[in-house]
């Protein structure tokens, strides 16, 4: 149980760290993230594992979003519009 607790806390911290660059702003991201974690605080251990998996998927999606943003910025900077 404490292992899951540690993983959930680490997931929350990682999401907040990645939320700093969220397009709608950090406050928007933090409030939505906090609300989601509070809504699911009383889940059974097997459901917690499923939600941890979903959270890790969201982390990958956020990283992809930021990489795409970086790619588009570099493309605009170095290649003129055709």
C-alpha positions as a printed Julia matrix, in Angstrom:
82×3 Matrix{Float64}:
   0.0    0.0     0.0
   2.77   2.46    0.8
   4.42   1.61   -2.53
   1.25   2.66   -4.35
   1.03   5.79   -2.26
   4.57   6.71   -3.21
   3.84   6.08   -6.91
   0.68   8.22   -6.79
   2.5   11.09   -5.11
   5.34  10.84   -7.63
   2.82  10.81  -10.5
   1.15  13.92   -9.08
   4.48  15.72   -8.77
   5.47  14.77  -12.32
   2.16  16.01  -13.68
   2.51  19.31  -11.86
   6.05  19.69  -13.16
   4.92  19.08  -16.73
   1.93  21.38  -16.24
   4.16  24.43  -15.94
   4.17  24.85  -19.73
   0.53  23.89  -20.32
  -1.07  26.13  -23.01
  -3.99  27.24  -20.81
  -1.7   28.06  -17.9
  -0.36  26.4   -14.79
  -3.26  27.42  -12.54
  -5.79  25.84  -14.89
  -3.76  22.63  -15.12
  -3.12  22.43  -11.38
  -6.76  22.89  -10.44
  -7.92  20.21  -12.91
  -5.18  17.8   -11.81
  -5.92  18.34   -8.12
  -9.64  17.85   -8.69
  -9.01  14.56  -10.54
  -6.76  13.22   -7.79
  -9.19  14.21   -5.03
 -12.12  12.62   -6.88
 -10.26   9.29   -7.04
  -8.7    9.26   -3.57
 -10.85   6.39   -2.24
 -10.27   3.79   -4.96
  -9.51   0.12   -4.44
  -5.85  -0.94   -4.95
  -6.52  -2.61   -8.31
  -8.26   0.51   -9.6
  -5.37   2.65   -8.37
  -3.05   0.7   -10.66
  -5.33   1.41  -13.61
  -5.38   5.12  -12.83
  -1.61   5.2   -12.42
  -1.37   3.73  -15.92
  -3.72   6.42  -17.24
  -1.64   9.09  -15.51
   1.55   7.78  -17.1
  -0.2    7.9   -20.47
  -1.14  11.54  -19.84
   2.5   12.29  -19.02
   3.55  10.83  -22.38
   0.88  12.86  -24.16
   2.03  16.08  -22.47
   5.64  15.36  -23.44
   4.53  14.79  -27.04
   2.59  18.07  -26.97
   5.65  19.98  -25.79
   7.93  18.3   -28.34
   5.51  19.23  -31.11
   5.41  22.81  -29.88
   9.21  22.93  -29.86
   9.4   21.4   -33.35
   6.93  23.92  -34.77
   8.81  26.81  -33.2
  12.13  25.66  -34.64
  10.55  25.02  -38.04
   9.07  28.54  -38.09
  12.38  30.02  -37.02
  14.61  28.32  -39.59
  12.34  27.71  -42.59
  10.44  30.53  -44.23
   6.76  29.99  -44.98
   6.23  28.67  -48.48
